[in-house]
Amino acid sequence: MPYTPIIGTLGYILSPDRTQTLLVHRNARPTDAHLGKYNGLGGKMRPDEDVLACIKREIKEEAGIGCEEILLRGTINWPGFGPHGEDWLGFIFRIDRFHGTPFP
């Protein structure tokens, strides 16, 4: 059987003056194995997306902002990251410019 990790994206959004980074506080689902932790924004890639479309969609959904300048900073393999022990392959981005105001 071929190795098929879940493909995901993770973005770190810098403030215009580059002194702050927007993070998400994982506190919505009590069953989340990562409950209470902070992380960048992102999620699973859909079958009809590439990783760039995925990070743009996820940040729009989670923060309400549109990405203008996105830089790929690396990839990471997260074995056993999912709630059922799934492996993830993540694409890590830095967002240097965006439009709109992030959700509170």
Sequence and secondary structure as in RCSB ss.txt:
>XXXX:A:sequence
MPYTPIIGTLGYILSPDRTQTLLVHRNARPTDAHLGKYNGLGGKMRPDEDVLACIKREIKEEAGIGCEEILLRGT
INWPGFGPHGEDWLGFIFRIDRFHGTPFP
>XXXX:A:secstr
     EEEEEEEEE TTSS EE EE  S TT TTTT EE EEEE  TT  HHHHHHHHHHHHH  EEEEEEEEEE
EEETT STTS  EEEEEEEEEEEES    
